[in-house]
Amino acid sequence: MLRRNKVRLFFFLKNFFRGLLFFAVAIVFYKVLFNFLDLSALKDQITFDLPTTFVFILFFLSEVVLGIIPPELFMIWSITSKPLEIYPIYVLAFSVISYLAGFVAFLFGKYLHKTWLYEIMKKNIIGKYERKIYSFGWLVIVVAAITPLPFSATCAVIGAIGFDRKKYLFYSLARFVRYLIYGFFIWLAHPF
């Protein structure tokens, strides 16, 4: 195996296992919270039934702005406040919204590439990594798509360095894999 392939594999596996660890901690917290604490009284006092449109807009804005609110919280909202039969539809909707938010960030990066601000960023931050990011961009996109790395920030950087749009759209489909896996484990962890 070539050295650069080993480096790619190490980078991917390291961040993938970090993501799994983060997700495992979140699932354990979720299980402990629902198994050992009586939240039924709290659920009657605090309503989690927010308008779906509001939640989708909040999720989109959160995903565009560095993923401020973890997507798992939105999945937990949908499984606790909506009928269980439509939970997979909500997970699919969240994954589509996240994919579109990443594309918006990518387009913002493309726009940023043409500005003086990019020249400053290239000189001080991105410049020494630009060639590596361009050559390993697909791996960076996939790792950011399936791990808790900030996906929109990664998309903006990938767009700013001039990564090909079609390749970006293809590699960022890995975002759907993350939502499928996370949605499934949240489904399994939820007390029915």
Residue frames relative to the residue before (quaternion, step in Angstrom):
aa qw qx qy qz dx dy dz
M 1.0000 0.0000 0.0000 0.0000 0.00 0.00 0.00
L 0.4677 -0.6849 0.4859 0.2758 3.56 -0.90 0.94
R 0.6343 -0.5589 0.3815 0.3738 3.52 -1.17 0.63
R 0.6792 0.4894 -0.3172 0.4456 3.59 0.84 -0.87
N 0.6249 0.5172 -0.3441 0.4728 3.59 1.10 -0.57
K 0.6166 0.5281 -0.3385 0.4757 3.58 1.10 -0.68
V 0.6400 0.5189 -0.3198 0.4678 3.57 1.01 -0.85
R 0.6445 0.5160 -0.3175 0.4664 3.60 0.95 -0.85
L 0.6744 0.4947 -0.2927 0.4635 3.54 0.88 -0.97
F 0.6460 0.5136 -0.3186 0.4663 3.60 0.95 -0.84
F 0.6452 0.5222 -0.3120 0.4623 3.59 0.94 -0.93
F 0.6734 0.4955 -0.2898 0.4659 3.56 0.89 -0.95
L 0.7079 0.4693 -0.2764 0.4496 3.59 0.74 -1.04
K 0.6274 0.5434 -0.3383 0.4435 3.58 0.98 -0.83
N 0.7269 0.4178 -0.2490 0.4848 3.58 0.81 -0.94
F 0.5980 0.5509 -0.3613 0.4565 3.57 1.11 -0.59
F 0.6967 0.4550 -0.2818 0.4777 3.60 0.89 -0.88
R 0.5764 0.5472 -0.3775 0.4751 3.59 1.14 -0.49
G 0.6586 0.5102 -0.2962 0.4672 3.54 0.98 -0.90
L 0.6477 0.5086 -0.3163 0.4709 3.57 0.99 -0.82
L 0.6381 0.5232 -0.3247 0.4622 3.57 1.00 -0.80
F 0.6463 0.5101 -0.3121 0.4740 3.58 0.92 -0.90
F 0.6768 0.4937 -0.2886 0.4636 3.55 0.92 -0.94
A 0.6341 0.5270 -0.3319 0.4582 3.59 1.00 -0.78
V 0.6384 0.5096 -0.3242 0.4771 3.58 0.99 -0.81
A 0.6551 0.5102 -0.3162 0.4589 3.60 0.95 -0.84
I 0.6633 0.4979 -0.3075 0.4665 3.60 0.95 -0.84
V 0.6403 0.5098 -0.3261 0.4730 3.60 0.97 -0.82
F 0.6362 0.5203 -0.3237 0.4687 3.57 0.96 -0.84
Y 0.6517 0.5226 -0.2979 0.4619 3.56 0.96 -0.92
K 0.6676 0.4964 -0.2955 0.4697 3.58 0.92 -0.93
V 0.6595 0.5015 -0.3055 0.4692 3.58 0.90 -0.92
L 0.6451 0.5396 -0.3193 0.4367 3.55 0.92 -0.91
F 0.7578 0.3840 -0.2167 0.4810 3.60 0.83 -0.93
N 0.6911 0.4836 -0.2984 0.4467 3.63 1.07 -0.51
F 0.8000 0.3301 -0.1547 0.4766 3.58 0.92 -0.83
L 0.7084 0.3638 -0.2599 0.5462 3.56 1.22 -0.20
D 0.3667 -0.7144 0.5489 0.2321 3.55 -0.99 0.82
L 0.0526 -0.8373 0.5440 -0.0166 3.53 -0.19 1.30
S 0.4236 0.7209 -0.4666 0.2884 3.59 1.23 0.02
A 0.6554 0.4896 -0.3196 0.4782 3.61 0.98 -0.73
L 0.6473 0.5180 -0.3092 0.4659 3.55 1.03 -0.79
K 0.6359 0.5405 -0.3300 0.4412 3.58 1.02 -0.77
D 0.6436 0.5118 -0.3231 0.4685 3.58 1.11 -0.63
Q 0.6962 0.4700 -0.2720 0.4696 3.59 1.08 -0.70
I 0.7695 0.2509 -0.1339 0.5719 3.59 1.01 -0.81
T 0.2630 -0.7800 0.5481 0.1484 3.53 -0.70 1.05
F 0.2075 -0.7690 0.5947 0.1095 3.54 -0.98 0.92
D 0.5026 0.6683 -0.4100 0.3641 3.55 1.30 0.11
L 0.0315 0.8028 -0.5881 0.0933 3.53 0.27 1.33
P 0.5894 -0.5590 0.4222 0.4025 3.60 -1.12 0.46
T 0.5439 -0.6556 0.4210 0.3116 3.56 -0.88 0.97
T 0.6312 0.5368 -0.3367 0.4473 3.58 0.96 -0.82
F 0.6410 0.5226 -0.3175 0.4639 3.57 0.96 -0.86
V 0.6635 0.5035 -0.3047 0.4620 3.58 0.92 -0.92
F 0.6605 0.5056 -0.3117 0.4593 3.60 0.93 -0.85
I 0.6520 0.4952 -0.3147 0.4802 3.60 0.98 -0.80
L 0.6432 0.5137 -0.3148 0.4725 3.58 0.96 -0.87
F 0.6524 0.5123 -0.3086 0.4655 3.57 0.97 -0.86
F 0.6483 0.5160 -0.3202 0.4592 3.60 0.91 -0.87
L 0.6739 0.4867 -0.2951 0.4710 3.59 0.88 -0.93
S 0.6364 0.5237 -0.3215 0.4662 3.57 1.02 -0.79
E 0.6786 0.4879 -0.2929 0.4643 3.58 0.94 -0.86
V 0.6457 0.5055 -0.3300 0.4675 3.60 1.01 -0.69
V 0.7487 0.3472 -0.1872 0.5327 3.57 0.98 -0.89
L 0.7882 -0.4143 0.1832 0.4165 3.55 0.31 1.36
G 0.5421 -0.6495 0.4105 0.3404 3.63 1.08 0.44
I 0.0303 0.8572 -0.5126 0.0394 3.55 0.93 0.94
I 0.7602 0.2547 -0.1449 0.5798 3.59 0.95 -0.90
P 0.4537 -0.7016 0.4653 0.2921 3.63 -0.65 1.00
P 0.5286 -0.6604 0.4298 0.3159 3.61 -0.90 0.87
E 0.5563 0.6192 -0.3882 0.3956 3.56 1.17 -0.52
L 0.6164 0.5479 -0.3476 0.4462 3.59 1.08 -0.67
F 0.6461 0.5016 -0.3213 0.4772 3.58 1.05 -0.71
M 0.6312 0.5137 -0.3338 0.4756 3.58 1.05 -0.71
I 0.6395 0.5086 -0.3207 0.4791 3.58 1.00 -0.80
W 0.6086 0.5396 -0.3493 0.4651 3.59 1.03 -0.74
S 0.7078 0.4697 -0.2871 0.4426 3.58 0.80 -0.95
I 0.6864 0.4730 -0.3054 0.4602 3.60 0.98 -0.70
T 0.7072 0.4456 -0.2741 0.4756 3.61 1.13 -0.52
S 0.7949 0.3298 -0.1766 0.4777 3.62 1.01 -0.61
K 0.7095 0.3772 -0.2505 0.5400 3.60 1.24 -0.11
P 0.6401 -0.5131 0.3794 0.4279 3.61 -1.18 0.35
L 0.5627 -0.6469 0.4051 0.3174 3.56 -0.97 0.89
E 0.5987 0.5964 -0.3658 0.3899 3.58 1.08 -0.62
I 0.7488 0.3796 -0.2273 0.4935 3.59 1.06 -0.63
Y 0.3412 0.7566 -0.4904 0.2657 3.59 1.25 0.18
P 0.6624 0.4913 -0.3387 0.4530 3.67 0.83 -0.78
I 0.6184 0.5331 -0.3506 0.4588 3.60 1.08 -0.62
Y 0.6437 0.5081 -0.3194 0.4748 3.58 1.03 -0.76
V 0.6334 0.5149 -0.3363 0.4697 3.60 0.97 -0.78
L 0.6449 0.5035 -0.3157 0.4806 3.58 0.97 -0.81
A 0.6477 0.5109 -0.3188 0.4667 3.60 0.96 -0.83
F 0.6527 0.5006 -0.3210 0.4694 3.60 0.94 -0.81
S 0.6594 0.5011 -0.3237 0.4575 3.60 0.97 -0.76
V 0.6362 0.5087 -0.3298 0.4772 3.60 1.02 -0.73
I 0.6494 0.5079 -0.3157 0.4697 3.58 0.94 -0.87
S 0.6560 0.5050 -0.3125 0.4658 3.60 0.94 -0.83
Y 0.6294 0.5289 -0.3221 0.4694 3.57 1.02 -0.82
L 0.6798 0.4806 -0.2828 0.4763 3.58 0.93 -0.92
A 0.6308 0.5195 -0.3336 0.4700 3.60 1.02 -0.74
G 0.6316 0.5173 -0.3278 0.4754 3.59 1.03 -0.72
F 0.6494 0.5068 -0.3159 0.4708 3.57 1.03 -0.76
V 0.6083 0.5302 -0.3467 0.4782 3.59 1.07 -0.70
A 0.6528 0.4958 -0.3104 0.4813 3.60 0.96 -0.84
F 0.6188 0.5368 -0.3331 0.4669 3.59 1.04 -0.76
L 0.6697 0.4842 -0.2944 0.4801 3.60 0.92 -0.88
F 0.6066 0.5338 -0.3482 0.4752 3.57 1.09 -0.68
G 0.6409 0.5155 -0.3141 0.4741 3.58 1.02 -0.80
K 0.6201 0.5292 -0.3346 0.4727 3.59 1.04 -0.78
Y 0.6500 0.4960 -0.3071 0.4870 3.57 0.99 -0.85
L 0.6487 0.5410 -0.3107 0.4360 3.56 0.93 -0.92
H 0.5807 0.6094 -0.3614 0.4010 3.58 1.11 -0.69
K 0.7181 0.4532 -0.2422 0.4693 3.59 1.10 -0.66
T 0.6361 0.5513 -0.3242 0.4317 3.60 1.23 0.02
W 0.6425 -0.5195 0.4033 0.3933 3.55 -1.32 0.25
L 0.5734 0.6041 -0.3745 0.4074 3.57 1.16 -0.57
Y 0.6301 0.5287 -0.3347 0.4598 3.57 1.04 -0.74
E 0.6232 0.5413 -0.3457 0.4462 3.58 1.00 -0.75
I 0.6429 0.4980 -0.3169 0.4881 3.58 1.03 -0.76
M 0.6629 0.4948 -0.3067 0.4708 3.59 0.93 -0.89
K 0.6434 0.5232 -0.3230 0.4561 3.57 0.99 -0.81
K 0.6693 0.5065 -0.2943 0.4570 3.55 0.96 -0.85
N 0.8053 0.3359 -0.1467 0.4660 3.58 0.88 -0.93
I 0.8144 0.2534 -0.1062 0.5111 3.60 1.00 -0.72
I 0.8144 0.3358 -0.1533 0.4478 3.54 0.41 -1.28
G 0.5183 0.7161 -0.3914 0.2556 3.58 1.06 -0.76
K 0.7364 0.4260 -0.2539 0.4601 3.58 0.73 -1.00
Y 0.7193 0.4129 -0.2462 0.5015 3.60 1.23 -0.36
E 0.4434 0.7478 -0.4323 0.2396 3.57 1.24 -0.34
R 0.6770 0.4884 -0.3056 0.4580 3.60 0.84 -0.88
K 0.6593 0.4961 -0.3057 0.4751 3.57 0.98 -0.82
I 0.6465 0.5064 -0.3238 0.4698 3.57 0.94 -0.83
Y 0.6539 0.5100 -0.3254 0.4544 3.57 0.95 -0.78
S 0.7196 0.4309 -0.2682 0.4738 3.59 0.90 -0.84
F 0.7560 0.3175 -0.1945 0.5384 3.62 1.08 -0.62
G 0.2701 0.8230 -0.4715 0.1655 3.57 1.27 0.26
W 0.6291 0.5418 -0.3408 0.4410 3.56 0.97 -0.80
L 0.6690 0.4950 -0.3008 0.4658 3.57 0.98 -0.85
V 0.6300 0.5282 -0.3288 0.4648 3.57 1.02 -0.80
I 0.6487 0.5167 -0.3168 0.4602 3.58 0.97 -0.85
V 0.6827 0.4883 -0.2950 0.4565 3.59 0.84 -0.97
V 0.6603 0.5000 -0.3145 0.4638 3.60 0.92 -0.87
A 0.6757 0.4741 -0.3022 0.4768 3.60 0.91 -0.83
A 0.6454 0.5402 -0.3250 0.4314 3.59 1.09 -0.66
I 0.7965 0.3175 -0.1701 0.4856 3.61 0.95 -0.73
T 0.6992 0.3924 -0.2735 0.5313 3.59 1.23 0.00
P 0.6380 -0.5535 0.3669 0.3898 3.61 -1.21 0.16
L 0.3341 0.7157 -0.5399 0.2909 3.61 1.14 0.37
P 0.5666 -0.6113 0.4116 0.3686 3.62 -1.04 0.63
F 0.3236 -0.7982 0.4831 0.1574 3.56 -0.22 1.33
S 0.6976 0.4779 -0.2982 0.4427 3.60 0.80 -0.93
A 0.6306 0.5129 -0.3430 0.4708 3.60 1.01 -0.69
T 0.6338 0.5193 -0.3216 0.4746 3.56 1.02 -0.80
C 0.6536 0.5134 -0.3097 0.4619 3.58 0.95 -0.86
A 0.6426 0.5178 -0.3253 0.4616 3.58 0.99 -0.79
V 0.6586 0.4927 -0.3118 0.4758 3.60 0.94 -0.82
I 0.6417 0.5192 -0.3195 0.4653 3.58 0.96 -0.89
G 0.6621 0.4900 -0.3038 0.4787 3.59 0.98 -0.79
A 0.6610 0.5333 -0.3109 0.4266 3.57 0.97 -0.84
I 0.6970 0.4572 -0.2950 0.4671 3.60 1.01 -0.63
G 0.5747 -0.6401 0.3563 0.3648 3.57 1.29 0.00
F 0.2507 0.7783 -0.5342 0.2145 3.57 1.12 0.59
D 0.5788 -0.6182 0.4149 0.3327 3.57 -1.06 0.78
R 0.5205 -0.6792 0.4334 0.2829 3.56 -0.89 1.03
K 0.6759 0.4929 -0.3118 0.4505 3.62 0.83 -0.90
K 0.6452 0.5009 -0.3243 0.4771 3.57 0.99 -0.78
Y 0.6252 0.5359 -0.3389 0.4550 3.56 0.99 -0.81
L 0.6778 0.4971 -0.3001 0.4510 3.58 0.82 -1.00
F 0.6508 0.5085 -0.3213 0.4634 3.58 1.02 -0.70
Y 0.7263 0.4470 -0.2621 0.4516 3.60 0.72 -1.03
S 0.6643 0.5046 -0.3244 0.4459 3.57 1.04 -0.62
L 0.4416 0.6679 -0.4709 0.3704 3.60 1.23 0.07
A 0.5007 0.6467 -0.4179 0.3954 3.58 1.25 -0.27
R 0.5042 0.6490 -0.4162 0.3890 3.58 1.23 -0.35
F 0.6291 0.5401 -0.3270 0.4534 3.57 1.06 -0.75
V 0.6078 0.5499 -0.3498 0.4538 3.58 1.08 -0.69
R 0.6399 0.5259 -0.3287 0.4538 3.57 0.94 -0.86
Y 0.6960 0.4707 -0.2873 0.4599 3.57 0.81 -0.95
L 0.6079 0.5438 -0.3502 0.4606 3.57 1.07 -0.66
I 0.6917 0.4679 -0.2760 0.4758 3.59 0.85 -0.97
Y 0.6887 0.4746 -0.2934 0.4631 3.59 0.80 -0.98
G 0.6477 0.5224 -0.3177 0.4546 3.58 0.96 -0.85
F 0.6455 0.5216 -0.3157 0.4601 3.57 1.01 -0.82
F 0.7044 0.4552 -0.2821 0.4659 3.60 0.85 -0.88
I 0.6102 0.5118 -0.3623 0.4842 3.58 1.07 -0.52
W 0.5999 0.5473 -0.3415 0.4732 3.58 1.11 -0.71
L 0.6843 0.4826 -0.2833 0.4675 3.59 0.92 -0.93
A 0.6986 0.4826 -0.2723 0.4526 3.59 1.02 -0.77
H 0.5883 0.6108 -0.3677 0.3816 3.56 1.17 -0.49
P 0.3649 -0.7259 0.5345 0.2329 3.61 -0.85 0.92
F 0.2215 -0.8005 0.5461 0.1096 3.58 -0.52 1.15
